[in-house]
Amino acid sequence: MSLKSFAAFAVPAAIVFAAPASAQYMPHLDPNTYMLAMMQHGNGQDPCMAGVAPPEKEIDEARVPAPGVMQSYFEAALGGGALSQAFRKSKKSQWTSGGTTVPYERIDAQSDPLAVSGNQLDPDPLRFFRAGNFQTAHGQWSVLDAAGNVVGVYDAQFKRQGGKWKLQQLNVLGASETVAPAMQYCIEPGDVTEHKVETAGKSVERLEEQISKSEEKLLRDQERLAKAEARLAAKPNRSTLKESRKRARERVERREEKLADLREGLEKAQERLMKSSRDAAEIAAMTGPAQDALRWRGFELTTDKEEAEEEAAEQAQAAAE
C-alpha cells in the first residue's frame, strides 16, 4: 500500500518526534519564532517536515478542549441536534461518512450512523497530534457499544475559529472501514513520513551518482600521479617534476577525502531510508478496520524507541561525567 493511497486525512502516515530539551516551550515565543529557533537547532533543516512536534504546552492548547468538542458533536448527533455547531463555519469544513463528503452547509442534514442509542463516545482520544506548523490538530476517538466493543472511529481534524478549536473535517468510520493511526505531521496528516521516504531515497540516488563520478575522477587523478612519479623517477633531480608530483599527490588525497565523505554520507542516507521505510511499513501494518483501533494505544515506531533509548543513554553518560 503506497502512502498516497491513504484517503484524505483519515489515513495519515507520519513520524512522531519529541522536541529536544533545548526547544522546550517558552511563553515569549510565537509559533513562527519557535520554528525559526528549531531550524537553527537543526542546522537549517525544516523541523516541521522532519516531524518535530510542537512544545507540549502548545499541544495541550489544542488537546485539552478537543474531547469537549467531540462530545458536543456526539450529543448533537445522538439527540438530533445541529451537527454544525461543533464545526468551523467555513467552506472548508467537511463531514464524511460511507465515502460521501458534504460541505458545511449540508452537515446538519446528515445522520451519523455511530450516534445511536446504546453507543457512547470514549472521551479519551486514541491518538492526538498538533501539526508541526501549529495550524491544525488531528485526533481519533472510538465509539463503543453497550458491551464496550468498538463500533466505529471518529477521525477528526481541528482548526481554530475566533480563538476556539472546532472541527474542520470529520470522517465517520464504521467498524469494518479501514483507518490508520494518526501520527505527527507538518501541514497535512501523512506528509512527514512521505517526505522522509522521498527525500532519503533521493539522497541515496544523488550520493550514489556523486560517488560514481568521484571514483572516475579519482582513477584519472591516480593515473596522473603514476605518470608524474614515472617522469620523476626518470629524472629525479628535476625540481619541476617534483612539484608536479606533489600537486598530483595532493589532488589524489583531496579526491580520496571527498570520496570518503560521500561514502559516509551515503551510509547515513541509506540508514535514513531504511528507518523511514520501516516507519511507513509499521504504520501500514497498524492500518486496518476501525473495530481494531484500540490497539493503537501506546503504539510507537521502532525509530522513535531507538532514538529515545539513544537520548537516554547520552543523558546518562553526560550525568555520569
MITIGU-257703 format. One line per 10 residues: their letters; for each residue x, y, z of N, C-alpha, C. Coordinates in nm, 2 decimals. Layout:
A) X Y Z X Y Z X Y Z | ...
REM end
This chain:
MSLKSFAAFA) 0.08 -0.12 0.00 0.00 0.00 0.00 0.09 0.12 0.00 | 0.07 0.21 -0.10 0.15 0.33 -0.11 0.10 0.44 -0.01 | 0.18 0.53 0.03 0.14 0.64 0.12 0.03 0.72 0.06 | 0.04 0.74 -0.07 -0.06 0.83 -0.14 -0.20 0.76 -0.16 | -0.20 0.63 -0.13 -0.33 0.56 -0.14 -0.42 0.58 -0.02 | -0.36 0.63 0.08 -0.45 0.66 0.20 -0.55 0.77 0.17 | -0.67 0.76 0.21 -0.77 0.85 0.18 -0.77 0.98 0.26 | -0.75 1.09 0.20 -0.75 1.22 0.27 -0.68 1.22 0.40 | -0.74 1.29 0.50 -0.67 1.30 0.63 -0.70 1.18 0.72 | -0.79 1.09 0.67 -0.83 0.98 0.76 -0.73 0.87 0.76
VPAAIVFAAP) -0.63 0.86 0.67 -0.53 0.76 0.68 -0.39 0.82 0.67 | -0.35 0.88 0.78 -0.22 0.95 0.79 -0.11 0.86 0.81 | 0.01 0.90 0.77 0.13 0.82 0.80 0.24 0.92 0.82 | 0.29 0.93 0.95 0.39 1.03 0.98 0.48 0.98 1.09 | 0.58 1.06 1.13 0.67 1.02 1.24 0.66 1.11 1.35 | 0.66 1.05 1.47 0.65 1.13 1.59 0.79 1.16 1.64 | 0.82 1.28 1.66 0.95 1.33 1.71 0.92 1.42 1.83 | 0.99 1.39 1.94 0.97 1.48 2.05 1.07 1.60 2.03 | 1.03 1.72 2.07 1.12 1.83 2.07 1.23 1.82 2.16 | 1.35 1.85 2.12 1.47 1.84 2.21 1.46 1.93 2.33
ASAQYMPHLD) 1.54 1.90 2.43 1.53 1.97 2.56 1.56 2.12 2.53 | 1.64 2.15 2.43 1.67 2.29 2.41 1.55 2.37 2.35 | 1.45 2.29 2.31 1.34 2.36 2.24 1.21 2.35 2.32 | 1.22 2.34 2.46 1.10 2.33 2.54 1.02 2.46 2.53 | 0.90 2.45 2.56 0.81 2.57 2.55 0.86 2.69 2.62 | 0.86 2.80 2.54 0.90 2.93 2.60 0.78 3.02 2.57 | 0.71 3.08 2.67 0.59 3.15 2.65 0.61 3.28 2.57 | 0.73 3.33 2.56 0.75 3.45 2.48 0.77 3.42 2.33 | 0.78 3.29 2.29 0.79 3.26 2.15 0.66 3.23 2.09 | 0.64 3.30 1.97 0.52 3.27 1.90 0.56 3.15 1.81
PNTYMLAMMQ) 0.46 3.08 1.74 0.49 2.96 1.66 0.60 2.99 1.56 | 0.59 3.10 1.49 0.69 3.13 1.38 0.83 3.14 1.44 | 0.84 3.21 1.56 0.97 3.23 1.62 1.02 3.09 1.67 | 0.93 3.01 1.72 0.97 2.88 1.77 1.03 2.80 1.65 | 0.96 2.80 1.54 1.01 2.71 1.43 1.14 2.77 1.37 | 1.16 2.90 1.38 1.29 2.95 1.34 1.40 2.90 1.43 | 1.37 2.91 1.56 1.47 2.86 1.66 1.50 2.71 1.64 | 1.39 2.63 1.60 1.42 2.49 1.58 1.50 2.47 1.45 | 1.48 2.55 1.35 1.56 2.54 1.23 1.71 2.57 1.26 | 1.73 2.66 1.35 1.87 2.69 1.39 1.93 2.58 1.46
HGNGQDPCMA) 1.84 2.52 1.55 1.89 2.40 1.62 1.92 2.28 1.53 | 1.84 2.27 1.42 1.86 2.16 1.33 1.95 2.19 1.21 | 2.04 2.28 1.23 2.13 2.32 1.12 2.06 2.35 0.99 | 1.95 2.43 1.00 1.89 2.48 0.88 1.78 2.38 0.83 | 1.77 2.26 0.87 1.67 2.17 0.82 1.53 2.21 0.87 | 1.43 2.18 0.79 1.30 2.21 0.83 1.25 2.12 0.94 | 1.23 2.16 1.06 1.19 2.07 1.17 1.05 2.02 1.15 | 0.97 2.10 1.08 0.83 2.07 1.06 0.82 1.94 0.98 | 0.89 1.93 0.87 0.88 1.82 0.78 0.97 1.70 0.83 | 1.06 1.74 0.93 1.13 1.63 1.00 1.05 1.56 1.10
GVAPPEKEID) 0.93 1.61 1.13 0.85 1.55 1.23 0.86 1.60 1.37 | 0.93 1.72 1.39 0.94 1.77 1.52 0.81 1.82 1.57 | 0.77 1.77 1.69 0.64 1.81 1.74 0.65 1.95 1.81 | 0.54 2.02 1.82 0.53 2.15 1.89 0.56 2.12 2.04 | 0.60 2.23 2.11 0.61 2.21 2.26 0.49 2.15 2.32 | 0.50 2.08 2.43 0.39 2.01 2.49 0.28 2.10 2.53 | 0.32 2.22 2.58 0.21 2.32 2.62 0.13 2.37 2.50 | 0.20 2.38 2.38 0.12 2.41 2.26 0.03 2.30 2.22 | 0.08 2.18 2.24 -0.01 2.06 2.20 -0.13 2.06 2.29 | -0.11 2.08 2.42 -0.22 2.08 2.52 -0.32 2.19 2.49
EARVPAPGVM) -0.28 2.30 2.43 -0.37 2.41 2.40 -0.48 2.36 2.30 | -0.44 2.26 2.22 -0.54 2.21 2.13 -0.60 2.08 2.19 | -0.52 2.00 2.26 -0.56 1.87 2.30 -0.67 1.88 2.42 | -0.66 1.97 2.50 -0.75 1.98 2.62 -0.89 2.01 2.58 | -0.92 2.11 2.49 -1.06 2.13 2.45 -1.12 2.03 2.35 | -1.03 1.96 2.28 -1.08 1.87 2.17 -1.19 1.77 2.22 | -1.17 1.70 2.33 -1.27 1.60 2.37 -1.41 1.66 2.40 | -1.41 1.79 2.45 -1.53 1.86 2.47 -1.60 1.89 2.34 | -1.53 1.92 2.24 -1.58 1.95 2.10 -1.65 1.82 2.05 | -1.57 1.71 2.06 -1.62 1.58 2.01 -1.75 1.54 2.09
QSYFEAALGG) -1.75 1.56 2.22 -1.87 1.52 2.30 -1.99 1.60 2.26 | -1.97 1.73 2.24 -2.08 1.82 2.20 -2.14 1.77 2.06 | -2.04 1.73 1.97 -2.09 1.68 1.84 -2.17 1.55 1.86 | -2.11 1.46 1.94 -2.18 1.33 1.96 -2.32 1.34 2.02 | -2.33 1.43 2.12 -2.46 1.45 2.18 -2.56 1.51 2.08 | -2.51 1.61 2.00 -2.60 1.67 1.90 -2.64 1.56 1.80 | -2.55 1.47 1.76 -2.58 1.37 1.66 -2.68 1.27 1.72 | -2.66 1.24 1.85 -2.74 1.14 1.92 -2.89 1.19 1.94 | -2.89 1.32 1.97 -3.02 1.38 2.01 -3.09 1.45 1.89 | -3.04 1.45 1.77 -3.10 1.51 1.66 -3.07 1.66 1.65
GALSQAFRKS) -2.97 1.71 1.72 -2.94 1.85 1.72 -2.86 1.89 1.60 | -2.81 2.01 1.60 -2.73 2.07 1.48 -2.59 2.02 1.49 | -2.55 1.94 1.40 -2.41 1.89 1.40 -2.31 2.00 1.37 | -2.35 2.10 1.29 -2.26 2.20 1.25 -2.21 2.29 1.37 | -2.28 2.28 1.48 -2.24 2.37 1.59 -2.10 2.33 1.64 | -2.05 2.21 1.61 -1.92 2.17 1.65 -1.81 2.20 1.55 | -1.86 2.25 1.43 -1.77 2.28 1.32 -1.74 2.43 1.30 | -1.62 2.46 1.24 -1.59 2.59 1.20 -1.69 2.63 1.09 | -1.74 2.75 1.09 -1.83 2.80 0.99 -1.74 2.84 0.87 | -1.72 2.75 0.78 -1.62 2.77 0.68 -1.66 2.68 0.56
KKSQWTSGGT) -1.62 2.73 0.44 -1.64 2.65 0.32 -1.55 2.52 0.32 | -1.44 2.53 0.40 -1.35 2.42 0.40 -1.39 2.31 0.50 | -1.49 2.34 0.58 -1.54 2.24 0.68 -1.61 2.12 0.60 | -1.58 2.00 0.64 -1.64 1.88 0.57 -1.68 1.78 0.67 | -1.78 1.70 0.64 -1.83 1.58 0.71 -1.83 1.47 0.62 | -1.77 1.35 0.66 -1.77 1.24 0.57 -1.82 1.11 0.63 | -1.90 1.04 0.56 -1.94 0.91 0.61 -1.98 0.82 0.49 | -1.93 0.69 0.50 -1.96 0.60 0.40 -1.90 0.64 0.26 | -1.80 0.72 0.26 -1.73 0.76 0.14 -1.80 0.88 0.08 | -1.90 0.94 0.14 -1.97 1.06 0.09 -1.93 1.18 0.18
TVPYERIDAQ) -1.88 1.28 0.11 -1.84 1.40 0.18 -1.93 1.52 0.15 | -1.97 1.59 0.26 -2.06 1.70 0.24 -2.00 1.83 0.30 | -2.03 1.94 0.24 -1.97 2.07 0.29 -2.05 2.12 0.41 | -2.00 2.23 0.47 -2.06 2.28 0.60 -2.21 2.30 0.59 | -2.26 2.36 0.48 -2.40 2.39 0.47 -2.49 2.27 0.47 | -2.44 2.15 0.45 -2.52 2.03 0.44 -2.50 1.94 0.56 | -2.41 1.98 0.65 -2.38 1.89 0.76 -2.50 1.86 0.85 | -2.58 1.96 0.88 -2.70 1.94 0.97 -2.80 1.84 0.91 | -2.79 1.82 0.78 -2.89 1.73 0.72 -2.85 1.58 0.72 | -2.73 1.56 0.78 -2.67 1.42 0.78 -2.71 1.34 0.91
SDPLAVSGNQ) -2.71 1.21 0.89 -2.74 1.12 1.01 -2.62 1.04 1.04 | -2.57 1.05 1.16 -2.44 0.99 1.20 -2.47 0.84 1.23 | -2.42 0.74 1.16 -2.45 0.60 1.18 -2.39 0.55 1.32 | -2.30 0.62 1.38 -2.24 0.58 1.50 -2.32 0.63 1.62 | -2.39 0.74 1.60 -2.46 0.80 1.71 -2.60 0.74 1.72 | -2.61 0.62 1.78 -2.74 0.56 1.80 -2.75 0.52 1.95 | -2.87 0.49 2.00 -2.90 0.46 2.14 -2.81 0.34 2.18 | -2.75 0.35 2.29 -2.66 0.24 2.34 -2.52 0.26 2.32 | -2.48 0.34 2.22 -2.34 0.37 2.19 -2.30 0.49 2.27 | -2.17 0.49 2.29 -2.11 0.61 2.36 -1.97 0.64 2.31
LDPDPLRFFR) -1.94 0.77 2.32 -1.81 0.82 2.27 -1.71 0.80 2.38 | -1.60 0.73 2.35 -1.49 0.72 2.45 -1.42 0.86 2.46 | -1.43 0.92 2.58 -1.37 1.06 2.59 -1.22 1.07 2.57 | -1.16 0.96 2.59 -1.01 0.95 2.58 -0.97 0.93 2.44 | -0.91 1.02 2.37 -0.87 1.00 2.23 -0.77 0.89 2.21 | -0.79 0.82 2.11 -0.69 0.71 2.07 -0.56 0.77 2.04 | -0.56 0.87 1.96 -0.44 0.94 1.91 -0.47 1.09 1.90 | -0.37 1.17 1.93 -0.39 1.32 1.91 -0.26 1.38 1.89 | -0.25 1.47 1.78 -0.13 1.54 1.75 -0.17 1.68 1.70 | -0.08 1.77 1.73 -0.09 1.91 1.67 0.01 1.92 1.56
AGNFQTAHGQ) -0.03 1.98 1.45 0.05 2.00 1.33 0.18 2.07 1.37 | 0.29 2.03 1.30 0.42 2.10 1.32 0.41 2.25 1.29 | 0.32 2.29 1.20 0.31 2.43 1.17 0.21 2.50 1.26 | 0.16 2.43 1.36 0.07 2.48 1.47 -0.07 2.51 1.42 | -0.10 2.50 1.29 -0.23 2.55 1.24 -0.35 2.46 1.27 | -0.33 2.33 1.27 -0.44 2.23 1.29 -0.40 2.13 1.39 | -0.50 2.04 1.43 -0.47 1.93 1.52 -0.55 1.81 1.46 | -0.50 1.69 1.49 -0.56 1.57 1.43 -0.58 1.47 1.55 | -0.70 1.43 1.57 -0.73 1.33 1.67 -0.83 1.22 1.63 | -0.82 1.11 1.70 -0.91 1.00 1.67 -0.98 0.95 1.80
WSVLDAAGNV) -1.11 0.92 1.79 -1.18 0.87 1.90 -1.26 0.75 1.86 | -1.27 0.65 1.96 -1.35 0.53 1.93 -1.49 0.55 1.98 | -1.59 0.49 1.92 -1.72 0.49 1.96 -1.75 0.34 2.00 | -1.81 0.32 2.13 -1.83 0.19 2.18 -1.97 0.16 2.20 | -2.00 0.03 2.19 -2.14 -0.01 2.21 -2.16 -0.04 2.36 | -2.27 -0.09 2.40 -2.30 -0.11 2.54 -2.21 -0.22 2.60 | -2.15 -0.31 2.52 -2.06 -0.41 2.57 -1.92 -0.37 2.57 | -1.89 -0.25 2.52 -1.76 -0.19 2.52 -1.68 -0.23 2.39 | -1.75 -0.28 2.29 -1.68 -0.31 2.17 -1.68 -0.18 2.08 | -1.57 -0.17 2.00 -1.56 -0.06 1.91 -1.65 -0.08 1.79
VGVYDAQFKR) -1.74 0.01 1.77 -1.83 0.01 1.66 -1.79 0.11 1.55 | -1.70 0.19 1.58 -1.65 0.29 1.48 -1.55 0.38 1.53 | -1.50 0.47 1.45 -1.40 0.57 1.48 -1.43 0.70 1.42 | -1.41 0.80 1.50 -1.42 0.94 1.45 -1.27 0.99 1.42 | -1.25 1.02 1.30 -1.12 1.07 1.26 -1.14 1.22 1.23 | -1.08 1.30 1.32 -1.12 1.45 1.32 -1.00 1.54 1.30 | -1.02 1.64 1.23 -0.92 1.75 1.21 -0.98 1.88 1.27 | -0.90 1.95 1.35 -0.94 2.07 1.42 -0.87 2.19 1.37 | -0.94 2.30 1.38 -0.87 2.43 1.35 -0.94 2.54 1.43 | -0.87 2.64 1.46 -0.93 2.75 1.55 -1.02 2.84 1.46
QGGKWKLQQL) -1.12 2.89 1.53 -1.20 3.00 1.48 -1.25 3.08 1.59 | -1.22 3.21 1.58 -1.25 3.30 1.69 -1.18 3.26 1.82 | -1.06 3.21 1.81 -0.98 3.17 1.93 -1.02 3.04 1.99 | -1.12 2.97 1.93 -1.17 2.84 1.98 -1.14 2.73 1.88 | -1.10 2.61 1.93 -1.08 2.50 1.84 -1.21 2.43 1.81 | -1.23 2.41 1.68 -1.35 2.35 1.63 -1.32 2.25 1.52 | -1.41 2.16 1.49 -1.39 2.07 1.38 -1.38 2.13 1.24 | -1.29 2.09 1.17 -1.28 2.14 1.03 -1.31 2.02 0.93 | -1.27 1.90 0.97 -1.31 1.78 0.90 -1.34 1.67 1.00 | -1.44 1.59 0.97 -1.47 1.48 1.05 -1.51 1.36 0.96
NVLGASETVA) -1.44 1.25 0.97 -1.46 1.13 0.90 -1.52 1.03 0.99 | -1.64 0.99 0.96 -1.71 0.89 1.05 -1.69 0.75 0.98 | -1.62 0.67 1.06 -1.58 0.54 1.00 -1.64 0.42 1.08 | -1.71 0.34 1.00 -1.78 0.22 1.06 -1.68 0.11 1.10 | -1.72 0.01 1.17 -1.63 -0.09 1.23 -1.54 -0.16 1.12 | -1.60 -0.18 1.00 -1.52 -0.25 0.90 -1.44 -0.16 0.81 | -1.45 -0.03 0.82 -1.38 0.06 0.73 -1.24 0.07 0.78 | -1.15 0.09 0.68 -1.01 0.10 0.70 -0.96 0.23 0.75 | -0.88 0.23 0.85 -0.82 0.36 0.90 -0.68 0.33 0.96 | -0.60 0.43 0.95 -0.46 0.42 1.01 -0.45 0.51 1.13
PAMQYCIEPG) -0.36 0.48 1.22 -0.34 0.56 1.34 -0.28 0.70 1.30 | -0.33 0.80 1.37 -0.28 0.93 1.35 -0.14 0.94 1.40 | -0.05 1.02 1.33 0.09 1.03 1.36 0.12 1.18 1.35 | 0.24 1.22 1.40 0.28 1.35 1.40 0.29 1.40 1.25 | 0.25 1.52 1.22 0.25 1.57 1.08 0.29 1.71 1.08 | 0.31 1.77 0.96 0.36 1.91 0.95 0.24 2.00 0.91 | 0.19 1.97 0.79 0.08 2.05 0.74 -0.05 1.97 0.72 | -0.03 1.85 0.65 -0.14 1.76 0.63 -0.10 1.62 0.68 | -0.19 1.55 0.75 -0.16 1.42 0.80 -0.10 1.33 0.70 | 0.01 1.27 0.73 0.08 1.18 0.64 0.20 1.24 0.57
DVTEHKVETA) 0.21 1.37 0.58 0.32 1.44 0.50 0.46 1.41 0.54 | 0.48 1.39 0.67 0.61 1.37 0.73 0.67 1.24 0.68 | 0.60 1.13 0.69 0.65 1.00 0.65 0.68 1.00 0.50 | 0.59 1.05 0.42 0.61 1.06 0.28 0.73 1.14 0.24 | 0.74 1.25 0.31 0.86 1.34 0.29 0.99 1.27 0.32 | 0.99 1.20 0.43 1.12 1.14 0.48 1.16 1.03 0.38 | 1.06 0.94 0.34 1.09 0.84 0.25 1.14 0.89 0.12 | 1.07 1.00 0.07 1.11 1.05 -0.06 1.24 1.12 -0.06 | 1.27 1.20 0.04 1.39 1.28 0.05 1.51 1.18 0.07 | 1.49 1.08 0.16 1.60 0.99 0.18 1.63 0.91 0.05
GKSVERLEEQ) 1.53 0.87 -0.02 1.55 0.80 -0.14 1.63 0.88 -0.25 | 1.59 1.01 -0.25 1.66 1.10 -0.35 1.80 1.12 -0.30 | 1.83 1.13 -0.17 1.96 1.15 -0.12 2.05 1.03 -0.16 | 1.99 0.91 -0.15 2.07 0.79 -0.18 2.11 0.79 -0.33 | 2.01 0.82 -0.41 2.03 0.83 -0.56 2.14 0.93 -0.59 | 2.13 1.05 -0.53 2.22 1.16 -0.56 2.36 1.12 -0.52 | 2.37 1.07 -0.40 2.51 1.03 -0.35 2.57 0.92 -0.42 | 2.49 0.82 -0.47 2.54 0.71 -0.55 2.60 0.76 -0.68 | 2.53 0.86 -0.74 2.57 0.92 -0.86 2.70 1.00 -0.84 | 2.71 1.08 -0.73 2.82 1.15 -0.70 2.94 1.06 -0.67
ISKSEEKLLR) 2.92 0.95 -0.60 3.03 0.86 -0.57 3.08 0.80 -0.70 | 3.00 0.76 -0.79 3.04 0.70 -0.92 3.13 0.80 -0.99 | 3.09 0.93 -1.00 3.16 1.03 -1.07 3.30 1.05 -1.00 | 3.29 1.06 -0.87 3.41 1.08 -0.79 3.51 0.97 -0.80 | 3.46 0.85 -0.81 3.55 0.73 -0.83 3.62 0.74 -0.97 | 3.55 0.78 -1.07 3.61 0.80 -1.20 3.72 0.91 -1.20 | 3.69 1.02 -1.13 3.79 1.13 -1.12 3.91 1.08 -1.04 | 3.88 1.01 -0.93 4.00 0.96 -0.85 4.09 0.87 -0.94 | 4.03 0.78 -1.02 4.10 0.69 -1.11 4.19 0.77 -1.20 | 4.13 0.88 -1.26 4.21 0.97 -1.35 4.32 1.04 -1.28
DQERLAKAEA) 4.30 1.08 -1.15 4.40 1.15 -1.08 4.51 1.06 -1.04 | 4.47 0.93 -1.01 4.57 0.83 -0.97 4.66 0.80 -1.09 | 4.60 0.80 -1.21 4.68 0.77 -1.33 4.78 0.89 -1.36 | 4.73 1.01 -1.33 4.82 1.13 -1.35 4.93 1.12 -1.25 | 4.90 1.08 -1.13 5.01 1.07 -1.02 5.11 0.97 -1.06 | 5.06 0.85 -1.12 5.15 0.75 -1.16 5.25 0.80 -1.27 | 5.19 0.87 -1.36 5.27 0.93 -1.47 5.38 1.03 -1.42 | 5.33 1.11 -1.32 5.42 1.21 -1.26 5.53 1.14 -1.19 | 5.50 1.04 -1.12 5.61 0.96 -1.05 5.70 0.89 -1.14 | 5.65 0.85 -1.25 5.74 0.78 -1.35 5.83 0.88 -1.42
RLAAKPNRST) 5.78 1.00 -1.45 5.87 1.11 -1.50 5.98 1.15 -1.40 | 5.94 1.16 -1.28 6.03 1.20 -1.18 6.14 1.09 -1.15 | 6.09 0.96 -1.16 6.19 0.85 -1.15 6.30 0.86 -1.26 | 6.25 0.90 -1.37 6.35 0.91 -1.49 6.44 1.02 -1.47 | 6.40 1.13 -1.41 6.48 1.25 -1.39 6.46 1.30 -1.25 | 6.52 1.23 -1.15 6.49 1.26 -1.00 6.54 1.39 -0.96 | 6.62 1.46 -1.03 6.67 1.59 -0.98 6.60 1.71 -1.04 | 6.50 1.69 -1.12 6.42 1.80 -1.18 6.32 1.85 -1.08 | 6.34 1.98 -1.04 6.25 2.04 -0.94 6.11 2.05 -0.99 | 6.10 2.08 -1.12 5.96 2.10 -1.18 5.88 1.97 -1.17
LKESRKRARE) 5.96 1.86 -1.19 5.89 1.73 -1.19 5.85 1.69 -1.04 | 5.93 1.73 -0.95 5.90 1.71 -0.81 5.77 1.79 -0.77 | 5.76 1.91 -0.82 5.65 1.99 -0.79 5.52 1.94 -0.86 | 5.54 1.89 -0.98 5.43 1.83 -1.05 5.38 1.70 -0.98 | 5.47 1.62 -0.92 5.43 1.50 -0.85 5.35 1.54 -0.72 | 5.40 1.65 -0.66 5.34 1.70 -0.53 5.20 1.74 -0.55 | 5.18 1.82 -0.66 5.04 1.86 -0.69 4.95 1.74 -0.73 | 5.01 1.65 -0.80 4.93 1.53 -0.84 4.89 1.45 -0.72 | 4.98 1.44 -0.62 4.95 1.36 -0.50 4.85 1.43 -0.41 | 4.86 1.57 -0.41 4.76 1.64 -0.33 4.62 1.63 -0.39
RVERREEKLA) 4.61 1.63 -0.53 4.48 1.61 -0.59 4.42 1.47 -0.55 | 4.50 1.37 -0.55 4.46 1.24 -0.52 4.41 1.23 -0.37 | 4.49 1.30 -0.28 4.45 1.30 -0.14 4.31 1.37 -0.12 | 4.30 1.49 -0.19 4.17 1.56 -0.18 4.06 1.48 -0.23 | 4.08 1.41 -0.35 3.98 1.33 -0.41 3.94 1.21 -0.31 | 4.04 1.15 -0.25 4.01 1.04 -0.16 3.93 1.09 -0.04 | 3.97 1.21 0.01 3.89 1.26 0.13 3.75 1.29 0.09 | 3.73 1.35 -0.03 3.59 1.38 -0.07 3.51 1.25 -0.09 | 3.58 1.15 -0.15 3.51 1.02 -0.17 3.47 0.96 -0.04 | 3.56 0.97 0.06 3.53 0.91 0.19 3.41 0.98 0.25
DLREGLEKAQ) 3.40 1.12 0.24 3.29 1.19 0.29 3.16 1.15 0.22 | 3.17 1.13 0.09 3.05 1.09 0.01 3.00 0.96 0.06 | 3.09 0.87 0.08 3.06 0.73 0.12 2.99 0.73 0.26 | 3.05 0.82 0.35 2.99 0.83 0.48 2.85 0.89 0.47 | 2.83 0.99 0.38 2.70 1.05 0.36 2.60 0.95 0.31 | 2.65 0.86 0.22 2.56 0.76 0.16 2.52 0.66 0.27 | 2.61 0.62 0.36 2.57 0.53 0.46 2.46 0.59 0.55 | 2.47 0.72 0.58 2.37 0.78 0.66 2.24 0.80 0.59 | 2.25 0.83 0.46 2.12 0.84 0.38 2.05 0.70 0.37 | 2.13 0.60 0.35 2.08 0.46 0.34 2.01 0.42 0.48
ERLMKSSRDA) 2.07 0.47 0.59 2.01 0.44 0.72 1.88 0.52 0.73 | 1.88 0.64 0.69 1.76 0.72 0.70 1.65 0.66 0.61 | 1.68 0.61 0.49 1.59 0.55 0.40 1.53 0.42 0.47 | 1.62 0.34 0.53 1.58 0.22 0.59 1.48 0.25 0.71 | 1.51 0.35 0.79 1.43 0.38 0.90 1.29 0.44 0.86 | 1.30 0.53 0.76 1.17 0.59 0.72 1.08 0.49 0.64 | 1.14 0.40 0.57 1.07 0.29 0.50 1.01 0.20 0.61 | 1.09 0.17 0.71 1.04 0.08 0.82 0.92 0.15 0.89 | 0.93 0.28 0.91 0.83 0.36 0.98 0.70 0.34 0.90 | 0.71 0.36 0.77 0.59 0.36 0.68 0.53 0.22 0.68
AEIAAMTGPA) 0.62 0.12 0.69 0.57 -0.02 0.69 0.50 -0.05 0.82 | 0.55 0.00 0.93 0.49 -0.02 1.06 0.35 0.05 1.07 | 0.34 0.16 1.02 0.21 0.23 1.01 0.11 0.16 0.93 | 0.16 0.11 0.81 0.07 0.03 0.73 0.03 -0.10 0.80 | 0.12 -0.16 0.88 0.08 -0.28 0.95 -0.03 -0.25 1.05 | -0.03 -0.13 1.11 -0.13 -0.09 1.21 -0.26 -0.05 1.14 | -0.26 -0.03 1.01 -0.38 0.02 0.94 -0.47 -0.10 0.92 | -0.60 -0.08 0.95 -0.69 -0.19 0.94 -0.83 -0.14 0.97 | -0.92 -0.24 1.00 -1.06 -0.20 1.03 -1.07 -0.12 1.16 | -1.16 -0.03 1.16 -1.18 0.06 1.28 -1.21 -0.02 1.40
QDALRWRGFE) -1.27 -0.13 1.39 -1.30 -0.21 1.51 -1.18 -0.26 1.59 | -1.06 -0.25 1.52 -0.94 -0.29 1.59 -0.86 -0.17 1.64 | -0.92 -0.05 1.64 -0.85 0.07 1.67 -0.79 0.08 1.81 | -0.84 0.01 1.90 -0.79 0.01 2.04 -0.64 -0.03 2.05 | -0.59 -0.11 1.95 -0.45 -0.15 1.95 -0.36 -0.03 1.93 | -0.41 0.08 1.88 -0.33 0.20 1.86 -0.27 0.26 1.99 | -0.34 0.23 2.10 -0.30 0.30 2.22 -0.16 0.25 2.26 | -0.07 0.35 2.28 0.07 0.32 2.31 0.16 0.28 2.19 | 0.10 0.28 2.07 0.18 0.25 1.95 0.29 0.35 1.93 | 0.41 0.30 1.92 0.53 0.38 1.89 0.61 0.31 1.77
LTTDKEEAEE) 0.67 0.40 1.69 0.75 0.35 1.59 0.88 0.30 1.64 | 0.94 0.20 1.58 1.07 0.15 1.63 1.18 0.26 1.62 | 1.17 0.34 1.52 1.27 0.45 1.51 1.26 0.54 1.64 | 1.14 0.58 1.68 1.12 0.66 1.80 1.18 0.60 1.92 | 1.15 0.47 1.94 1.20 0.39 2.05 1.35 0.39 2.05 | 1.41 0.37 1.94 1.56 0.37 1.93 1.62 0.51 1.96 | 1.56 0.61 1.91 1.61 0.75 1.94 1.59 0.78 2.08 | 1.48 0.74 2.15 1.46 0.77 2.29 1.56 0.70 2.37 | 1.60 0.57 2.33 1.70 0.50 2.41 1.83 0.56 2.39 | 1.87 0.61 2.27 1.99 0.67 2.25 2.01 0.80 2.33
EAAEQAQAAA) 1.90 0.88 2.33 1.90 1.00 2.40 1.91 0.98 2.55 | 1.84 0.87 2.60 1.85 0.84 2.75 1.99 0.80 2.78 | 2.06 0.72 2.69 2.19 0.68 2.72 2.29 0.79 2.72 | 2.27 0.89 2.62 2.36 1.01 2.62 2.34 1.09 2.74 | 2.22 1.11 2.79 2.19 1.19 2.91 2.25 1.12 3.03 | 2.24 0.99 3.04 2.30 0.91 3.15 2.46 0.93 3.15 | 2.51 0.92 3.03 2.66 0.93 3.02 2.70 1.07 3.06 | 2.63 1.18 3.01 2.66 1.31 3.05 2.65 1.34 3.20 | 2.55 1.28 3.26 2.53 1.29 3.40 2.64 1.22 3.48 | 2.69 1.11 3.43 2.80 1.04 3.49 2.93 1.12 3.49
E) 2.95 1.19 3.38 3.07 1.27 3.36 3.07 1.39 3.44
REM end
